[in-house]
Amino acid sequence: MRRGQLLSFDAMLSLVIVILMLGAITSTSSALKDDITAMLGWYERANLADNMLDLLTKSPGEPSNWVLEPSNAEVVGLRKNNSMYPLDYDKLIALNESKEALKSILAKMVNDKDVLLEGYLSEFRVGISGDFPKIYLYNKTFENPKDNPPGINFRITGDPNGNNVFVVTYIEIRRGGNTYINESICDLKRGNNINLVEGDYIKFITGQTVYLTAKRGQYTENYVIPSNAIVEMYITGPEVSNFQLNFGGQGGECPYSFKFVGIGNVVITVSAYDNSRPGIWANYTTYDELVEKNEPTYMFAVIDKEIVTDPDEIKSSKERSQWIEVAHRVAIVSRIHYNLLAGPSTTMPLIYGELKYQIPESGIFTISAPDDIGSVEFVIMSGSRLAGLKVYRNESNEGLKAVLVYKNGSIKMYSGNLSVSIPLKDLYEIQEGEVIGLWMYSLSGWSRDSLHVTITPSLEPFLDPKFDTFLMRVEVWDDWGGET
């Protein structure tokens, strides 16, 4: 060591090393602190979306009946009250429909960050396309209004004067347990005629316009039935006199060209309706199909504590953020509907649930409508069976008519004045365990308030919930782009 030298060379070297180490430690500590701070910020952000979903899907909310007064909710939860796992459908609907009242509490659930909520619910979507058959006659019984003799003179021909044959594209006769279709009816022919007897059922499809006439003394009724109409006839007796399918005359030929003639005592019940059939569907769309199509059941955001539903505005807000955290949950939703006041919808039913008891065979479905022109269409689901129902009035002060069309094309018809009643067994399979649904698909001419749907007895006690899968997705971000 030289004179005046404070530290030896070794000591100075050690000091330099210590200083370098302290600098490195300080730098490392600062970097580590930044990393830890960033990690904590990420963890906090990541938990925002997960924590919100936990509250929504694992809690009934506070109070648990918050759907009754959404503005008083302290915590929004979707779990069904007193239940272990399913979500409550009514709470799910309230979350979307009452979002304005809930926006502050939803913002608080993500520490006042911005949040997008999307829901994808597996559900039926129903529809009807095309026309229901027009009804020209419905179970109209032609008989002597004075009772004695009971029958009338009855004919269906190809011209108004009753002289010409007409053409059909299909004919069926049922007699004594046997069914004869098209050419096989010729086995019943004697000469140019098939003599018709009490108990016979005849069905044919017109290939041209036909003219129906019923007479007895001063009593006369005339109807014109167009081409491509289905006509069903029941010969109800008690006596039948000389009532025939006549293949004679110009153009007459078995089995497709004839006329009906009856010069005596005929009592007959006739229905006539056109040959059109609507398309009816009830497609069950799963949540993952909706996700793939980007068709959420509901979607809205809370940005700066305000509700936003415009996708472009939501997208712009997310683009201004330095981070976005995403989380989702798949859950089960408990659904049971019994609201006979519900309006037209392709997804929201009047009735939906699983039958836990058999429906009484005496049950009645009744529609009451105003005395104006109008119509209403329903889709009815009973297990795998599907049907469409149209109730309508074509003229003011005219009777109310209804036509029920099953998916297989068969139909049933009903009529009334201010109301029409339909046996429940025509609409639904009566066995328990089936999922049933009723949707009002369309309404025209009448207001919803003027239309009344009643079911006797009420089916509400007969229903258990139907469970449908649901995906809830949450995105959280900070529009201002930084951690707070």
C-alpha positions in Angstrom: 0.0 0.0 0.0 1.3 3.4 -0.9 1.4 6.4 1.4 -2.0 8.3 1.2 -3.8 5.2 -0.3 -7.0 4.7 1.7 -7.7 1.1 0.5 -5.5 -1.6 -0.7 -6.0 -2.8 -4.3 -7.7 -6.0 -3.0 -10.1 -3.9 -0.9 -10.9 -1.6 -3.8 -11.6 -4.6 -6.0 -13.9 -6.0 -3.3 -15.7 -2.7 -3.0 -16.2 -2.5 -6.7 -17.6 -6.0 -6.7 -19.9 -5.2 -3.8 -21.2 -2.1 -5.6 -21.8 -4.0 -8.8 -23.7 -6.7 -6.8 -25.8 -4.1 -5.0 -26.6 -2.5 -8.3 -27.6 -5.9 -9.8 -29.6 -6.8 -6.7 -31.4 -3.4 -6.8 -32.1 -3.8 -10.6 -33.3 -7.4 -10.1 -35.4 -6.4 -7.2 -37.0 -3.6 -9.2 -37.7 -5.9 -12.2 -39.0 -8.6 -9.8 -41.3 -6.0 -8.2 -42.6 -5.0 -11.7 -43.1 -8.7 -12.6 -44.9 -9.4 -9.3 -47.0 -6.2 -9.7 -47.9 -7.3 -13.3 -48.7 -10.8 -12.2 -51.0 -9.5 -9.4 -52.7 -7.2 -11.9 -53.2 -10.1 -14.3 -54.5 -12.4 -11.6 -56.9 -9.7 -10.4 -58.2 -9.2 -14.0 -58.4 -12.9 -14.7 -60.4 -13.4 -11.6 -62.9 -10.7 -12.4 -64.6 -12.7 -15.2 -64.4 -16.0 -13.2 -65.6 -14.4 -10.0 -68.6 -12.8 -11.8 -69.6 -16.1 -13.3 -69.2 -17.8 -10.0 -71.6 -15.3 -8.4 -74.1 -15.6 -11.3 -74.2 -19.4 -11.6 -73.5 -20.6 -8.1 -75.7 -18.1 -6.1 -79.4 -17.4 -6.1 -78.6 -13.7 -5.6 -79.3 -11.4 -2.7 -82.1 -11.3 -2.0 -82.9 -14.7 -3.5 -86.2 -13.4 -4.9 -84.6 -10.3 -6.6 -86.6 -11.0 -9.8 -89.7 -9.6 -8.0 -87.9 -6.2 -7.7 -84.7 -6.1 -9.7 -83.8 -2.5 -8.7 -83.5 -3.7 -5.1 -81.0 -6.5 -5.9 -77.7 -6.4 -4.0 -76.2 -9.4 -5.8 -77.4 -10.8 -9.0 -77.5 -14.6 -9.0 -79.2 -17.1 -11.3 -79.2 -20.2 -9.2 -82.7 -21.6 -8.6 -83.9 -21.0 -5.0 -83.5 -24.1 -2.7 -81.8 -26.1 -5.4 -78.4 -27.6 -5.8 -77.5 -27.0 -9.4 -80.0 -25.7 -12.0 -80.3 -22.1 -13.0 -83.7 -20.4 -12.8 -85.2 -19.5 -16.2 -87.1 -16.6 -14.7 -83.9 -15.1 -13.3 -82.2 -15.6 -16.6 -85.0 -13.6 -18.4 -85.0 -10.9 -15.7 -81.2 -10.4 -16.1 -81.8 -9.5 -19.7 -85.1 -7.7 -19.5 -84.2 -5.7 -16.3 -80.6 -4.9 -17.3 -81.1 -1.1 -16.9 -82.1 -1.6 -13.3 -79.2 -4.0 -12.7 -76.4 -2.1 -14.5 -74.8 -0.6 -11.3 -74.7 -3.9 -9.4 -73.3 -5.7 -12.6 -70.6 -3.1 -12.8 -69.7 -3.5 -9.2 -69.3 -7.3 -9.7 -66.3 -6.5 -12.0 -64.8 -3.7 -9.9 -66.4 -1.1 -12.2 -64.6 -2.4 -15.2 -66.4 -2.9 -18.5 -68.2 -6.2 -19.1 -70.0 -8.1 -21.8 -72.5 -10.8 -21.0 -73.7 -13.3 -23.6 -76.1 -16.2 -23.0 -76.8 -19.2 -25.3 -79.8 -21.2 -24.3 -80.7 -24.6 -25.9 -84.3 -24.3 -26.9 -87.0 -25.1 -29.4 -87.6 -22.7 -32.3 -90.9 -23.2 -34.0 -92.4 -22.2 -37.3 -95.2 -22.6 -39.8 -94.9 -22.0 -43.5 -97.6 -22.3 -46.2 -101.4 -22.4 -45.9 -103.7 -24.3 -43.7 -106.5 -26.1 -45.6 -109.6 -23.9 -46.3 -112.8 -25.4 -45.0 -115.8 -25.3 -47.3 -118.0 -27.6 -45.3 -117.5 -29.0 -41.8 -119.5 -32.0 -40.7 -122.5 -30.6 -42.4 -125.5 -33.0 -42.1 -128.0 -32.7 -44.9 -131.5 -33.8 -43.8 -135.1 -32.8 -44.0 -135.6 -29.9 -41.6 -139.2 -31.0 -41.1 -138.0 -34.5 -40.1 -140.6 -36.5 -42.0 -139.4 -38.1 -44.2 -135.9 -37.6 -42.6 -133.9 -37.5 -45.9 -133.4 -35.1 -48.8 -132.6 -35.3 -52.5 -128.9 -35.0 -52.7 -126.5 -34.7 -55.7 -123.0 -33.7 -56.5 -122.3 -33.1 -60.2 -120.0 -31.4 -62.7 -122.4 -28.5 -63.6 -125.0 -26.4 -61.8 -127.9 -28.1 -63.6 -127.0 -31.5 -62.2 -126.4 -33.2 -65.5 -122.7 -33.8 -66.0 -120.2 -36.1 -64.4 -117.1 -34.8 -62.8 -113.5 -36.0 -62.5 -111.7 -37.0 -59.4 -108.0 -37.8 -58.8 -108.6 -40.1 -55.9 -111.6 -42.0 -54.5 -112.0 -44.3 -51.4 -115.0 -46.2 -50.2 -115.2 -47.9 -46.8 -118.0 -50.5 -46.3 -118.4 -53.2 -43.8 -114.8 -53.1 -42.5 -113.4 -53.2 -46.0 -111.6 -50.3 -47.8 -111.8 -49.9 -51.6 -109.4 -47.3 -53.2 -109.4 -46.1 -56.8 -109.8 -49.0 -59.3 -110.9 -51.4 -56.6 -114.2 -49.5 -56.1 -115.2 -50.9 -59.5 -115.7 -54.3 -57.8 -118.8 -52.7 -56.1 -120.3 -51.5 -59.4 -123.5 -52.9 -60.7 -124.2 -51.8 -64.3 -123.3 -48.1 -64.4 -123.9 -47.5 -60.6 -122.5 -48.2 -57.2 -125.5 -48.2 -54.9 -124.6 -46.5 -51.6 -125.9 -47.7 -48.3 -126.2 -46.5 -44.7 -122.8 -46.6 -43.0 -120.8 -46.1 -46.1 -117.9 -43.6 -46.0 -116.7 -42.0 -49.2 -113.7 -39.8 -49.7 -112.5 -38.2 -53.0 -110.3 -35.4 -54.3 -111.9 -33.2 -56.9 -110.2 -32.8 -60.3 -112.5 -29.9 -61.2 -115.1 -27.6 -59.7 -118.2 -29.5 -58.5 -121.7 -28.5 -57.5 -123.5 -29.8 -54.5 -127.3 -29.5 -54.2 -129.6 -30.7 -51.4 -133.4 -30.3 -51.7 -136.6 -31.2 -49.9 -139.7 -29.2 -50.6 -139.0 -25.5 -50.0 -135.6 -26.4 -48.5 -132.7 -26.0 -50.8 -128.9 -25.6 -50.2 -126.3 -25.2 -52.9 -122.5 -25.2 -52.5 -119.6 -24.9 -55.0 -116.5 -26.9 -54.2 -113.4 -26.0 -56.2 -110.8 -28.3 -57.8 -108.3 -30.1 -55.7 -110.6 -30.2 -52.7 -110.9 -33.2 -50.4 -114.6 -34.3 -49.8 -115.6 -36.7 -47.1 -119.1 -38.1 -46.9 -120.8 -40.3 -44.2 -124.2 -41.8 -45.1 -125.9 -41.8 -41.8 -129.4 -43.0 -42.7 -131.6 -44.2 -41.1 -132.9 -44.9 -44.7 -131.2 -44.6 -48.0 -133.2 -44.5 -51.2 -131.6 -44.8 -54.6 -128.4 -42.9 -53.7 -125.7 -43.8 -56.2 -122.3 -43.1 -57.7 -123.4 -43.0 -61.3 -120.8 -43.6 -64.1 -123.3 -43.3 -66.9 -123.7 -40.4 -69.2 -121.1 -38.7 -71.4 -117.6 -39.0 -70.0 -118.5 -41.3 -67.2 -115.9 -44.0 -66.4 -115.1 -46.0 -63.3 -113.3 -45.1 -61.1 -112.4 -41.5 -61.8 -115.4 -39.9 -63.6 -119.0 -40.0 -62.1 -121.7 -38.0 -60.4 -123.7 -38.6 -57.2 -127.4 -38.8 -57.5 -130.1 -39.5 -55.0 -133.8 -39.3 -55.9 -135.1 -40.1 -52.5 -134.5 -40.3 -48.8 -130.9 -39.5 -48.1 -129.3 -38.3 -44.8 -125.6 -37.5 -45.3 -122.9 -35.7 -43.5 -120.3 -33.9 -45.6 -116.9 -32.2 -45.0 -115.0 -30.5 -47.7 -111.7 -28.7 -47.5 -108.8 -27.9 -49.8 -105.7 -30.1 -50.2 -103.1 -27.6 -49.0 -101.0 -28.4 -45.9 -98.6 -26.1 -44.0 -95.1 -27.0 -43.1 -94.8 -27.2 -39.3 -91.5 -27.5 -37.4 -90.1 -27.3 -33.9 -86.3 -27.6 -34.1 -84.3 -28.0 -30.9 -81.2 -25.8 -31.3 -78.4 -26.5 -28.8 -76.3 -23.8 -27.2 -73.2 -24.9 -29.1 -75.0 -24.5 -32.4 -76.0 -21.0 -31.4 -72.4 -20.2 -30.5 -71.2 -21.5 -33.9 -73.8 -19.3 -35.6 -73.0 -16.4 -33.3 -76.7 -16.1 -32.3 -76.8 -15.4 -28.6 -80.1 -15.7 -26.8 -79.2 -12.4 -25.2 -76.2 -10.1 -25.4 -75.5 -6.7 -23.7 -72.5 -4.9 -22.2 -72.1 -2.5 -19.3 -69.6 0.2 -20.3 -68.9 3.1 -17.9 -71.9 1.8 -15.9 -74.2 2.2 -18.9 -76.0 -0.5 -20.9 -74.7 -0.9 -24.5 -76.2 -3.3 -27.0 -74.7 -2.0 -30.2 -72.0 -4.6 -31.3 -69.9 -1.9 -33.1 -69.8 0.3 -30.0 -68.9 -2.7 -27.8 -66.1 -3.7 -30.2 -64.7 -0.2 -30.2 -64.6 -0.1 -26.4 -62.7 -3.4 -26.3 -60.2 -2.2 -28.8 -59.3 0.7 -26.6 -58.4 -1.6 -23.7 -54.9 -3.1 -23.2 -56.4 -6.3 -21.9 -59.5 -8.5 -22.2 -60.3 -11.4 -19.9 -62.8 -14.1 -21.0 -64.5 -16.8 -19.1 -67.5 -19.1 -19.6 -69.7 -21.6 -17.8 -72.0 -24.4 -19.1 -75.0 -24.9 -16.8 -78.5 -26.5 -16.7 -81.6 -24.3 -16.8 -84.8 -25.4 -15.2 -87.7 -24.4 -17.5 -91.4 -24.7 -16.9 -93.9 -22.4 -18.6 -97.6 -21.9 -18.1 -98.6 -18.5 -19.3 -101.8 -18.6 -21.4 -101.5 -14.8 -21.8 -98.2 -15.0 -23.7 -98.1 -13.5 -27.2 -96.8 -14.6 -30.6 -93.2 -15.9 -30.5 -91.0 -18.5 -32.2 -89.2 -19.3 -28.9 -91.3 -18.2 -25.9 -94.1 -20.8 -25.3 -97.4 -20.5 -23.6 -96.9 -24.1 -22.2 -93.6 -26.0 -21.8 -92.6 -28.8 -19.5 -92.6 -32.5 -18.8 -95.9 -34.3 -18.0 -95.8 -35.8 -14.6 -99.4 -37.0 -14.7 -101.7 -38.2 -17.4 -103.9 -35.5 -19.0 -107.6 -36.2 -18.3 -109.3 -37.4 -21.5 -112.1 -35.0 -20.8 -109.8 -32.0 -20.9 -110.8 -29.1 -23.2 -108.7 -26.4 -25.0 -110.9 -23.4 -25.8 -110.2 -20.3 -27.9 -112.5 -17.3 -27.6 -112.2 -14.5 -30.2 -114.0 -11.3 -31.1 -116.7 -11.2 -33.7 -114.3 -9.8 -36.3 -112.2 -11.1 -39.1 -109.0 -12.6 -37.8 -106.8 -15.6 -37.2 -104.3 -17.2 -34.8 -101.9 -20.0 -35.4 -100.3 -22.3 -32.8 -97.6 -25.0 -32.9 -98.3 -27.9 -30.6 -95.6 -30.4 -29.5 -96.4 -33.6 -27.7 -93.3 -35.7 -27.4 -92.3 -36.6 -31.0 -95.8 -35.6 -32.3 -96.1 -32.2 -33.9 -99.2 -30.3 -35.0 -100.4 -26.9 -36.2 -103.7 -25.3 -35.2 -105.4 -22.4 -37.0 -108.4 -20.7 -35.5 -110.0 -18.1 -37.8 -113.1 -16.1 -38.8 -113.3 -15.2 -42.5 -116.3 -12.8 -42.2 -117.7 -10.7 -39.4 -120.7 -12.4 -37.7 -119.6 -15.7 -39.3 -118.9 -18.7 -37.1 -115.4 -19.4 -35.7 -113.6 -22.3 -37.4 -110.5 -24.3 -36.4 -108.4 -26.7 -38.3 -105.8 -29.0 -36.7 -103.1 -30.4 -39.0 -100.8 -33.1 -37.8 -97.2 -33.4 -39.1 -98.3 -36.6 -41.1 -100.9 -34.5 -43.0 -104.1 -35.8 -41.3 -106.5 -33.1 -40.1 -109.3 -32.5 -37.7 -111.8 -29.6 -37.9 -113.9 -27.8 -35.3 -116.3 -24.9 -35.2 -118.2 -22.6 -32.9 -119.6 -19.1 -32.6 -117.6 -16.8 -30.3 -115.4 -19.7 -29.2 -114.2 -23.0 -30.4 -113.4 -26.0 -28.1 -111.0 -28.8 -28.9 -110.4 -32.0 -26.9 -107.0 -31.9 -25.2 -106.5 -35.5 -26.3 -106.5 -34.2 -29.9 -103.6 -31.9 -29.1 -101.5 -34.0 -26.7 -100.6 -37.5 -26.0 -102.1 -38.2 -22.6 -99.3 -40.4 -21.1 -96.9 -39.0 -18.5 -93.2 -38.4 -19.1 -93.6 -36.6 -22.5 -92.3 -33.1 -23.0 -95.2 -30.9 -24.2 -95.2 -27.4 -25.7 -97.6 -24.8 -27.0 -96.5 -21.7 -29.0 -98.6 -19.0 -30.4 -96.9 -18.5 -33.7 -98.8 -15.8 -35.4 -101.8 -13.5 -34.8 -103.6 -11.5 -37.4 -106.7 -9.2 -37.3 -107.3 -9.6 -33.6 -105.4 -8.0 -30.7 -103.8 -10.3 -28.1 -105.9 -8.8 -25.4 -109.1 -9.7 -27.2 -108.1 -13.4 -27.6 -108.6 -15.7 -24.7 -107.0 -19.1 -24.3 -108.4 -21.4 -21.5 -107.6 -25.0 -20.6 -109.9 -27.1 -18.4 -108.6 -28.4 -16.2 -105.5 -26.3 -15.9 -102.4 -28.2 -17.0 -100.1 -26.3 -14.7 -100.2 -29.0 -11.8 -99.5 -31.7 -14.4 -96.1 -30.2 -15.4 -92.5 -30.8 -14.1 -89.6 -28.7 -15.3 -87.8 -29.5 -18.5 -84.0 -29.1 -18.2 -82.1 -27.3 -21.0 -78.4 -26.6 -21.3 -77.1 -23.1 -21.2 -73.7 -21.4 -21.9 -72.9 -18.1 -20.3 -69.9 -16.1 -21.5 -68.4 -13.0 -19.9 -65.7 -10.6 -21.2 -64.1 -8.0 -18.9 -61.9 -5.1 -20.0 -60.9 -1.6 -19.1 -61.8 1.0 -21.7 -59.1 3.3 -20.4 -56.4 0.8 -21.1 -54.6 0.6 -17.8 -54.7 -1.0 -14.4 -56.3 1.0 -11.6 
